[in-house]
Amino acid sequence: MSAPFAGGIRIVHGACHHDCPDTCVWDVHVDERGRAVRLRGNADHPTTRGELCPKVNRFLDRVHHPDRILGPRRRTGPKGSGQYEPITWDDAISEVADRLADVIDRRGGQAILQYSSDGTQGLIQRGVMADRFFDAVGASDVRRHICGVTASMGAADVYALPFGIDPEDLAHSRTIIVWGTNTRLTNRHLWPTIETARRRGATVVVIDPIRTATADAADRFIRIRPGTDVALVLAMIHVLDRDDLIDREWVDNRTDGWDELRASAAAMAPETAAAITGVDADTIVWLAHIYGEQRPAAIRTLIGPEHREHGRDIMRAVAMLPAVTGAWAEKGGGLARSTQIWFETALGLGDSDRPVRRRFNMADLGAVLTGTGPTGTAPDPPIEALVVHNSNPAVICPDQNAVIRGLGRTDLFCVVIEQFITDTARYADIVLPATTQIEHLDLAIAWGHMYLALNQPAIEPRGECLPNTEIFRRLAAAMGLDEPRFADTDEDLVRQLLDFDHEWLTGIDLESLGDRTWQRLAVPEGHHPQIDPPPATDNTSIHLGRLVYRPGSETPDGDPERARRLPLTLMSRKQHPKFLNAGYGGFPEHLPPGGKPTLSIHPDDAGTRAISDGDLVVVYNDRGSLTVTAEISEVVQPGLVTMPFGWWNRHTPEDRAVNALTNARSPDGLGSAAFHENLVEVRRAGSATGRSRRDQDSR
């Protein structure tokens, strides 16, 4: 529901759609001409409290940006040129439908690949109608594991359903360990809750390979060698067991596998772990004691530690800590992780009779499109048509050079649904213009709090833009798909989602959300995850078991021979407040000063390479190379370099970004790519060899 005009202004309530834990609720101010003139956070929301982040503060600039695509486009130049001519919607839909039908006739539906991600996290525009369409034609799909799923799988190995505590309960904690997440930057609306706990006497500890803004604000920062978290957890359990800080009754009555875990921890004394993790033994002992003694104790972690070959092991290990101390029994104790599973359960999002389609891990797109397949075997049938929505794979996918070679195939028919000519859209045959969040209806869940929100359209779609849902309705009609479900309106889709019979939806429907915009899931007061009810494991026990530290295969410990040749570990960071993901990485007004990506390198590593602050350097490995500016900083530790994630490719001479260097490896095709495990070398530009642009394009 929108507020009436006041002084010529109408206020329409909505919610942010970005891939972010916070899902801010906002107010759009619309003038009498129907133009959005102001956007502000809704001050009544209990979590976001009227504050929007720096990127969303300029969201209306995006809506009205002069470069926005306002009508369908057909490619006129070579793939990658970004040269297009305007066409009508009728012609665009007809051409796409005809080309997809041809692929189906010749190769079958599996030769079409649906590629989408979290460009919008609203449940309606994210993919309800798209999934219906691609299910009907039998297209191949992707496992959307590039972010978040590994963390969930690791926690699920312990608890089956990986519920964590309500992040608001951190206000009651006396020890908060922020593990591998930069709360002040990427989850900014949670930080006041943590500060409330600290005013009440809580100790805040940050564990991270990088000195982040959150590390600077903590009571104690523990710098860990990248990817060695399992060794630290084992050493903590070693100390907890040795010093009688394990809750024996809890372990005996509510867990299984303790004997195996205890034996694993017995072999990881603090001194042993210190040699692996770089954290001294005294600090490990202190950490174990404050976690075991100063209670309630909570661990806050999200997705940062998962972006490794063995990221699932890390998340499983961290999830075990509250299980051995019984931290779950106290308000403010336990594991505070993504809240998305609360919404998935309440809305029945996992209960589906959808058909099973062929799926590839989305991180393997380069291998899939170039015909090698993720295991070295070409997909059968090969992908002949690619439809991309809510994603920019030319930027976000690892092994970027392979992705761009695949997108450049002249025999690949590519459709991109977008708002701008992104690096992916440059390779599309047809570009279809999509609405922005203030131009369509959506239902917004969160993964950082417990509030469901309705996003209401504030203005009419600009130009000829259409919601994703309407685009797929039109494609379905053009391809003769006339089932009633393709006639469902967006309001119908919202009602269908809210019609699921679950107690946590009590009192929540389209009308109540229309009146209030947001409502908290109806989780009973005093509900304790992993207690009420007990874990959904096969025997209702928390699963512990054997735990082993395993270095990734592209790390100094995992591949010493490669590390002699490429001695630095590269992590791809989300570090700029005005864009954390790729959605804003091509807009000058959102870029940091200088307008170019930089490489952070420790003074010791810079010194041995005769690199000065501000030098142009070449960062390279076997996958590619980039020319960027060096930033000498002690934010990183020796042996570690970082580059920002999300920059569009145009910002380097190679027309590539950090993912030209990153590792697509994911165990068994499941989970995230190893974005944080990339061995590289760095040299000053103009000195000894690194891979050239020609080398990259020829691979």
C-alpha positions in Angstrom: 0.0 0.0 0.0 1.2 3.5 -0.8 0.7 6.6 1.3 -1.5 9.3 -0.2 -0.1 12.4 -1.8 1.4 14.9 0.6 2.6 18.1 -1.0 2.4 16.4 -4.4 4.4 13.4 -3.2 3.2 9.8 -2.9 5.2 7.4 -0.8 5.4 3.7 -1.9 6.9 1.1 0.3 9.3 -1.5 -1.0 12.3 -3.6 -0.2 15.8 -4.0 -1.5 16.5 -6.9 -3.8 20.3 -7.1 -3.7 22.4 -10.1 -2.8 23.0 -8.9 0.8 22.0 -10.2 4.2 20.2 -7.0 5.2 17.2 -6.7 2.8 16.5 -3.1 3.7 12.9 -1.8 3.6 12.6 1.5 1.8 10.2 4.3 0.9 10.0 5.6 -2.7 8.8 9.2 -3.1 6.9 9.6 -6.3 5.9 13.0 -7.7 2.7 13.9 -9.5 4.3 13.1 -12.9 4.9 9.5 -11.7 8.7 10.0 -11.4 10.6 8.6 -8.5 12.4 11.6 -6.9 13.6 10.2 -3.6 14.4 6.9 -1.9 14.9 6.5 1.8 15.2 3.7 4.3 12.0 3.0 6.3 12.8 4.1 9.8 10.3 1.7 11.4 12.0 -1.5 10.3 13.5 -3.2 13.4 16.8 -4.2 11.7 17.6 -1.7 8.9 16.2 1.3 10.9 16.0 3.7 8.0 19.6 3.4 6.9 20.4 2.3 3.3 23.9 1.3 2.2 26.1 3.6 0.0 25.2 1.8 -3.2 21.5 1.8 -2.7 21.5 5.5 -1.7 22.0 6.1 -5.4 19.6 3.6 -6.7 17.4 6.1 -8.4 20.4 7.2 -10.4 20.4 3.6 -11.7 16.7 3.7 -12.6 17.1 6.9 -14.6 20.7 6.2 -15.9 21.2 7.4 -19.5 22.9 4.1 -20.4 19.9 2.0 -19.3 18.4 -0.3 -22.0 14.8 0.7 -22.5 13.9 -1.6 -25.4 14.8 -4.9 -27.0 18.1 -5.1 -28.9 19.5 -7.3 -31.6 23.3 -7.7 -32.1 24.7 -6.1 -35.2 28.5 -6.4 -34.6 30.8 -9.2 -33.7 30.2 -11.0 -30.4 31.8 -8.9 -27.6 31.4 -5.6 -29.5 28.3 -4.5 -27.7 26.9 -3.2 -31.0 23.1 -3.5 -31.2 20.0 -2.2 -33.1 16.6 -1.6 -31.6 13.8 -4.1 -32.4 10.2 -4.5 -31.3 9.1 -6.8 -28.6 7.1 -8.9 -31.1 10.2 -9.4 -33.2 12.4 -10.2 -30.2 10.1 -12.7 -28.7 9.4 -14.3 -32.1 13.2 -14.6 -32.8 14.0 -16.1 -29.4 11.1 -18.5 -29.6 12.1 -19.7 -33.1 15.7 -20.1 -32.2 15.0 -22.1 -29.0 12.4 -24.2 -30.9 15.0 -25.0 -33.5 17.5 -26.1 -30.9 14.9 -28.3 -29.2 14.0 -29.9 -32.6 17.6 -30.7 -33.5 19.2 -31.4 -30.1 16.5 -31.6 -27.5 15.7 -29.2 -24.6 18.9 -30.1 -22.8 20.9 -28.2 -25.4 19.4 -25.0 -23.9 21.0 -23.7 -20.7 19.2 -21.5 -18.2 21.9 -19.4 -16.3 20.7 -17.3 -13.5 21.7 -16.3 -10.0 20.9 -13.6 -7.4 21.0 -10.4 -9.4 17.7 -10.0 -7.7 16.8 -12.0 -4.6 13.1 -11.3 -4.7 11.3 -14.6 -4.9 9.0 -13.6 -7.8 11.4 -11.9 -10.2 14.3 -14.2 -9.3 12.8 -17.1 -11.2 9.3 -18.5 -10.5 8.0 -18.0 -14.0 11.5 -18.6 -15.6 11.7 -21.9 -13.9 8.2 -22.9 -15.1 9.3 -22.0 -18.6 12.5 -23.9 -18.6 11.0 -26.9 -16.8 8.4 -27.1 -19.6 11.0 -27.1 -22.4 13.3 -29.5 -20.6 16.3 -27.1 -20.5 19.5 -27.7 -18.7 19.9 -25.8 -15.4 22.7 -24.7 -13.1 23.4 -25.5 -9.5 23.3 -22.0 -8.0 26.2 -22.9 -5.6 28.5 -20.1 -6.4 27.8 -18.4 -3.1 26.1 -19.5 0.2 25.3 -23.2 -0.6 28.7 -24.5 0.7 28.2 -22.8 4.0 24.7 -24.3 4.3 26.0 -27.8 3.3 28.7 -27.7 5.9 26.3 -26.8 8.7 23.8 -29.4 7.4 26.5 -32.1 7.8 26.2 -31.4 11.5 22.5 -30.5 12.0 20.7 -31.8 8.8 18.6 -28.5 8.7 21.2 -25.8 9.3 19.1 -23.4 11.4 21.1 -20.8 13.3 20.0 -18.4 16.0 18.2 -15.2 15.2 21.0 -12.6 14.7 19.0 -10.2 17.0 19.8 -12.6 19.8 23.5 -11.6 19.6 22.6 -8.7 21.8 22.4 -11.2 24.6 25.8 -12.8 23.9 28.9 -12.3 26.2 31.3 -13.7 23.7 30.9 -13.1 19.9 33.4 -14.6 17.5 33.0 -13.1 14.0 34.5 -15.8 11.9 35.5 -14.9 8.3 32.9 -12.2 7.7 33.3 -8.4 7.5 30.1 -7.4 9.3 30.7 -3.7 9.2 30.9 -3.7 5.4 28.8 -6.5 4.1 26.2 -6.9 6.9 26.3 -3.3 8.3 22.8 -3.4 10.0 23.9 -6.2 12.3 26.8 -4.2 13.8 24.6 -2.1 16.2 23.4 -5.3 17.7 26.9 -6.5 18.3 27.8 -3.1 19.8 24.8 -3.5 22.1 26.2 -6.8 23.3 29.6 -5.1 23.8 28.1 -2.3 25.9 26.7 -5.1 28.1 30.1 -6.6 28.6 30.6 -8.9 25.6 34.0 -9.5 24.1 34.1 -9.4 20.3 36.7 -11.4 18.5 37.4 -11.4 14.7 39.1 -14.3 13.0 40.1 -13.5 9.4 43.2 -13.7 7.1 42.7 -10.0 6.3 42.5 -7.0 8.7 39.1 -5.7 7.8 37.1 -2.8 9.1 35.4 -5.3 11.4 38.7 -6.5 12.7 39.7 -3.0 13.5 36.5 -2.5 15.5 36.8 -5.7 17.5 38.3 -6.2 21.0 40.7 -8.7 19.5 41.8 -9.6 16.0 43.1 -13.1 15.3 44.9 -13.3 11.9 44.7 -16.8 10.5 46.6 -18.2 7.5 44.1 -18.6 4.7 42.1 -21.8 4.6 43.5 -23.3 7.9 40.3 -22.8 9.9 39.8 -26.5 10.5 43.1 -26.8 12.3 42.1 -23.9 14.5 38.8 -25.5 15.4 40.5 -28.8 16.2 42.9 -27.0 18.5 40.1 -25.2 20.2 38.3 -28.5 20.8 41.6 -30.0 22.1 41.8 -27.2 24.7 38.1 -27.3 25.6 38.4 -31.1 26.2 41.7 -30.9 28.1 40.5 -28.1 30.4 37.1 -29.6 31.1 35.1 -27.0 29.2 33.1 -29.5 27.2 29.5 -29.9 28.2 29.6 -33.6 28.8 25.9 -34.1 29.6 25.0 -32.2 26.4 27.5 -34.2 24.3 26.3 -37.5 25.7 22.6 -36.8 25.3 22.4 -34.8 22.1 25.3 -35.7 19.9 26.9 -38.7 18.2 30.5 -39.1 16.9 32.1 -37.4 19.9 34.7 -40.1 20.3 35.9 -39.7 16.7 35.9 -35.9 17.0 37.8 -36.1 20.3 40.4 -38.4 18.8 40.8 -35.9 15.8 41.3 -33.0 18.3 43.7 -34.9 20.5 46.2 -34.9 17.6 45.9 -31.1 17.1 47.6 -29.5 20.1 47.8 -25.7 20.1 51.5 -25.9 19.3 50.7 -28.1 16.3 47.9 -25.8 15.1 50.1 -22.7 15.5 52.5 -24.1 12.9 49.6 -24.6 10.5 47.4 -21.5 11.2 50.0 -18.9 12.1 48.0 -18.2 15.3 50.3 -18.6 18.3 49.5 -21.4 20.9 48.7 -18.9 23.7 46.1 -17.1 21.6 44.5 -20.5 20.7 44.2 -21.3 24.4 42.8 -17.9 25.2 40.2 -18.2 22.4 39.1 -21.6 23.6 38.7 -20.4 27.2 36.8 -17.3 26.4 34.5 -19.3 24.1 34.0 -22.0 26.7 33.8 -19.9 29.8 32.3 -16.4 29.0 28.8 -17.3 28.0 26.4 -17.1 26.3 28.9 -17.5 23.4 28.0 -17.1 19.8 29.8 -17.5 16.5 28.8 -15.2 13.6 29.8 -16.5 10.2 28.3 -16.2 6.7 29.9 -17.2 3.4 33.5 -15.9 3.5 35.2 -19.1 4.6 33.3 -21.3 2.1 35.1 -20.1 -1.1 37.7 -22.8 -0.9 38.1 -26.4 -2.2 37.4 -27.7 1.3 35.1 -24.8 2.4 32.5 -27.3 3.4 34.9 -28.8 5.9 35.5 -25.4 7.4 31.8 -24.7 7.8 31.2 -28.2 9.3 34.1 -27.6 11.7 32.8 -24.2 12.9 29.3 -25.6 13.2 30.6 -28.2 15.7 31.9 -25.7 18.3 28.5 -24.8 19.8 27.6 -28.5 19.7 30.4 -29.5 22.0 29.9 -26.7 24.5 26.1 -26.8 24.6 26.0 -23.1 23.6 22.6 -23.6 21.9 20.8 -23.9 25.3 21.4 -20.2 26.2 19.7 -17.2 24.6 22.5 -15.5 22.7 24.5 -18.7 22.3 25.0 -20.9 19.3 25.8 -20.3 15.6 24.4 -17.2 13.9 24.5 -17.9 10.2 22.2 -17.3 7.2 18.5 -17.0 8.2 17.4 -18.0 4.7 16.5 -21.5 5.8 13.8 -20.0 8.1 12.1 -18.5 5.1 12.6 -21.5 2.9 11.0 -23.7 5.5 8.1 -21.3 6.2 7.3 -20.9 2.5 7.9 -24.5 1.5 10.5 -23.6 -1.0 12.1 -27.0 -0.8 8.9 -28.8 -1.3 8.6 -29.1 -5.0 7.3 -31.6 -7.6 9.3 -29.9 -10.4 10.9 -32.2 -12.9 14.6 -33.1 -12.5 16.7 -31.4 -15.2 20.3 -31.8 -16.2 22.4 -29.4 -14.1 25.9 -28.1 -14.1 27.6 -26.2 -11.3 27.4 -22.5 -12.3 31.1 -22.1 -11.6 31.8 -24.5 -14.4 30.3 -22.4 -17.1 33.5 -21.9 -19.0 34.1 -25.6 -19.2 30.5 -26.3 -20.2 30.4 -23.7 -23.0 33.8 -24.5 -24.4 32.9 -28.2 -24.7 35.4 -29.7 -22.3 32.9 -30.2 -19.5 33.8 -29.8 -15.8 35.4 -33.3 -15.7 37.1 -33.0 -19.1 34.2 -34.7 -21.0 32.1 -32.6 -23.4 28.4 -32.2 -22.4 26.1 -34.4 -24.5 24.2 -32.8 -26.0 26.4 -29.7 -26.1 24.9 -26.3 -25.1 23.7 -24.5 -28.2 21.5 -21.8 -26.6 22.1 -19.8 -23.4 19.5 -17.7 -21.7 20.9 -15.5 -18.9 18.8 -13.6 -16.4 19.7 -12.0 -13.0 23.4 -12.6 -13.6 26.5 -11.4 -15.3 28.6 -14.6 -15.7 31.3 -12.8 -17.8 32.3 -11.1 -14.5 31.2 -13.3 -11.6 32.4 -16.7 -12.9 35.8 -18.1 -12.1 38.2 -19.1 -14.9 36.9 -16.0 -16.8 38.9 -16.5 -20.0 37.2 -19.9 -20.6 33.8 -18.2 -19.9 34.5 -15.5 -22.4 35.7 -17.9 -25.0 32.5 -19.8 -24.6 30.3 -16.7 -24.8 32.2 -15.8 -28.0 31.2 -19.0 -29.9 29.5 -18.0 -33.1 27.3 -21.1 -33.0 25.9 -20.3 -29.5 22.6 -18.4 -29.5 22.7 -16.2 -26.4 19.8 -14.2 -24.9 20.5 -11.8 -21.9 17.7 -10.2 -19.9 19.3 -7.1 -18.4 19.1 -3.4 -17.5 22.4 -2.4 -19.0 24.9 -3.7 -21.5 27.0 -5.7 -19.1 30.1 -7.7 -20.0 27.8 -10.7 -20.6 25.3 -8.7 -22.6 28.1 -7.7 -25.0 28.1 -11.3 -26.2 24.3 -11.6 -26.5 22.4 -12.1 -29.8 19.3 -10.6 -28.2 19.1 -8.4 -25.2 15.7 -8.0 -23.5 15.2 -5.0 -21.2 14.2 -5.7 -17.6 12.5 -3.6 -15.0 14.2 -2.4 -11.8 13.0 -3.1 -8.3 10.9 0.0 -8.0 9.0 -0.9 -11.2 7.6 -4.4 -10.3 6.1 -6.4 -7.6 8.2 -8.8 -5.5 8.4 -10.7 -2.2 11.6 -10.2 -0.4 13.1 -12.7 2.1 16.3 -12.0 4.0 19.4 -14.0 5.0 20.4 -11.6 7.8 17.2 -11.2 9.8 13.7 -12.7 10.2 11.5 -10.1 8.4 9.6 -10.8 5.2 8.8 -7.8 3.1 6.6 -6.9 0.1 8.1 -4.8 -2.6 5.4 -2.7 -4.3 5.9 -1.1 -7.8 6.3 2.6 -7.3 6.5 3.8 -10.9 5.5 2.5 -14.3 8.3 0.6 -16.1 10.6 2.9 -18.0 10.5 2.7 -21.8 9.5 -0.8 -22.9 11.1 -2.6 -20.0 9.2 -5.6 -18.6 9.5 -7.7 -15.4 11.2 -11.0 -15.8 7.9 -12.7 -15.1 6.2 -11.1 -18.1 9.1 -11.8 -20.4 8.8 -15.5 -19.7 5.0 -15.4 -20.0 5.4 -14.0 -23.5 8.1 -16.6 -24.4 5.8 -19.4 -23.1 2.9 -18.1 -25.3 5.2 -17.8 -28.4 6.3 -21.4 -27.9 2.7 -22.7 -27.5 3.0 -23.4 -23.8 -0.6 -22.7 -22.7 -0.9 -24.3 -19.3 -2.9 -22.1 -16.8 0.2 -21.6 -14.7 1.7 -19.4 -17.4 -1.2 -17.0 -17.0 -0.6 -16.4 -13.3 0.0 -12.7 -12.5 2.7 -11.5 -10.2 0.1 -11.0 -7.5 -1.1 -14.6 -8.0 2.5 -15.8 -7.5 2.9 -13.9 -4.3 -0.4 -15.3 -3.0 0.7 -18.8 -3.9 3.9 -18.5 -2.0 2.2 -17.1 1.1 -0.5 -19.8 1.0 1.8 -22.5 2.3 0.6 -24.1 5.5 3.3 -23.4 8.1 2.9 -22.0 11.6 5.7 -19.4 10.9 3.4 -17.7 8.3 0.6 -17.2 10.8 -1.0 -13.8 10.2 1.1 -13.1 7.1 -0.7 -12.7 3.7 -0.6 -10.3 0.8 -3.1 -7.9 2.5 -1.2 -7.7 5.8 2.1 -7.2 4.0 0.4 -4.5 1.8 -0.6 -2.7 4.9 2.7 -3.0 6.9 5.2 -3.8 4.1 7.2 -6.1 6.4 6.3 -8.8 9.0 8.5 -10.9 11.2 8.1 -14.7 10.7 5.8 -16.0 13.5 8.6 -18.0 15.2 7.5 -18.5 18.9 9.3 -16.4 21.6 12.0 -18.5 23.2 12.4 -20.8 20.3 15.9 -22.5 20.5 17.3 -23.8 17.2 18.6 -27.4 17.4 16.5 -27.9 20.6 12.9 -26.9 19.6 12.7 -29.2 17.8 15.9 -31.3 17.9 18.0 -31.7 14.8 16.4 -33.3 11.8 19.1 -35.9 11.5 18.3 -39.6 11.1 18.6 -40.1 14.9 17.8 -36.5 16.1 21.4 -36.2 17.3 23.9 -33.6 16.3 26.5 -35.3 14.1 30.1 -34.7 15.1 32.6 -37.4 13.9 36.1 -37.4 12.5 37.4 -34.0 11.4 40.7 -33.5 9.5 42.5 -30.4 8.2 43.1 -30.8 4.5 44.9 -28.1 2.5 43.4 -27.2 -0.8 45.1 -28.5 -3.9 46.0 -24.9 -5.0 47.6 -23.7 -1.8 51.2 -23.6 -0.6 50.6 -26.6 1.7 48.6 -28.5 -1.0 50.9 -28.0 -3.9 54.4 -26.9 -2.9 55.7 -27.4 -6.4 53.3 -25.0 -7.9 53.8 -22.6 -5.0 57.5 -22.4 -5.8 56.6 -21.1 -9.2 53.5 -19.0 -8.1 54.3 -18.3 -4.4 51.5 -15.8 -3.5 47.9 -16.7 -2.6 45.3 -14.5 -4.2 41.9 -13.8 -2.5 39.1 -12.0 -4.3 37.5 -9.6 -1.8 34.3 -7.7 -1.5 35.7 -4.5 -0.2 34.1 -1.4 -1.7 31.0 -0.1 0.1 29.4 1.4 -3.1 29.5 -2.0 -4.9 30.1 -5.4 -3.3 28.9 -7.6 -6.2 29.0 -7.1 -9.9 25.7 -5.1 -10.2 27.4 -1.7 -9.8 31.0 -2.5 -10.9 30.6 -0.8 -14.2 29.4 2.6 -13.0 32.0 5.4 -12.4 29.9 7.0 -9.7 30.1 3.8 -7.6 33.8 3.1 -8.0 36.5 4.1 -5.4 38.9 7.0 -6.0 41.1 6.3 -9.0 38.5 4.3 -10.8 40.7 1.2 -11.3 41.1 -2.1 -9.4 44.1 -2.4 -7.2 46.2 -5.3 -5.8 46.9 -5.2 -2.1 50.3 -6.6 -1.3 52.3 -6.8 2.0 55.4 -4.6 2.3 57.6 -7.7 2.6 56.3 -9.2 -0.6 56.5 -5.9 -2.4 60.1 -5.3 -1.3 61.4 -8.6 -2.6 59.9 -7.8 -6.0 61.1 -4.1 -6.1 57.4 -2.9 -6.2 56.6 0.5 -4.9 53.1 1.8 -3.9 51.3 2.9 -7.0 53.3 0.9 -9.4 51.6 -0.9 -12.3 52.1 -4.6 -11.8 51.2 -7.8 -13.6 49.4 -10.5 -11.6 49.5 -13.9 -13.3 49.1 -17.6 -13.1 48.3 -20.5 -15.5 44.8 -19.2 -16.2 45.6 -15.6 -17.2 47.1 -12.2 -16.2 46.0 -8.8 -15.2 47.7 -5.4 -15.1 46.6 -3.4 -12.1 48.0 -0.8 -9.6 49.8 -2.1 -6.5 48.7 -0.9 -3.1 51.2 -1.8 -0.4 49.3 -2.5 2.8 49.6 -4.4 6.0 45.9 -5.2 5.7 47.1 -8.4 4.1 49.7 -10.8 5.6 52.9 -11.9 3.9 52.2 -14.4 1.2 48.7 -13.1 0.6 47.5 -10.7 -2.0 44.0 -9.5 -2.6 42.0 -7.9 -5.5 38.4 -6.7 -5.4 35.5 -8.8 -6.7 32.8 -7.3 -9.0 34.7 -4.9 -11.3 33.6 -5.1 -14.9 36.2 -6.1 -17.3 36.7 -2.8 -19.0 38.9 -1.5 -16.2 42.1 -3.4 -17.1 44.2 -3.3 -20.3 43.4 -7.0 -20.8 39.6 -6.4 -20.7 39.4 -8.8 -17.8 38.8 -8.8 -14.1 40.0 -10.8 -11.1 38.2 -13.9 -12.2 40.6 -14.3 -15.1 42.9 -15.7 -12.3 40.4 -17.6 -10.1 39.9 -21.3 -9.6 36.7 -22.9 -10.7 37.4 -26.1 -8.7 34.5 -27.4 -6.6 34.5 -30.9 -5.2 32.2 -33.2 -7.1 30.5 -30.3 -8.9 28.9 -29.2 -5.6 29.5 -26.0 -3.7 31.3 -22.8 -4.3 34.3 -22.3 -6.6 37.7 -21.9 -4.8 37.7 -18.1 -5.3 40.1 -17.7 -2.3 42.6 -20.4 -3.3 44.5 -19.1 -6.3 48.3 -19.3 -6.5 49.8 -16.3 -8.4 53.0 -14.4 -8.9 53.3 -10.6 -9.2 55.9 -8.5 -11.1 56.3 -4.9 -12.0 54.7 -4.2 -15.4 57.4 -4.1 -18.1 59.7 -6.6 -16.3 60.0 -10.4 -16.7 57.2 -12.5 -18.2 53.6 -13.0 -17.4 50.8 -14.1 -19.6 49.8 -11.7 -22.4 46.3 -10.9 -23.6 47.1 -12.9 -26.7 48.1 -15.9 -24.6 44.8 -15.7 -22.8 42.7 -15.5 -25.9 44.5 -18.5 -27.5 43.9 -20.9 -24.6 
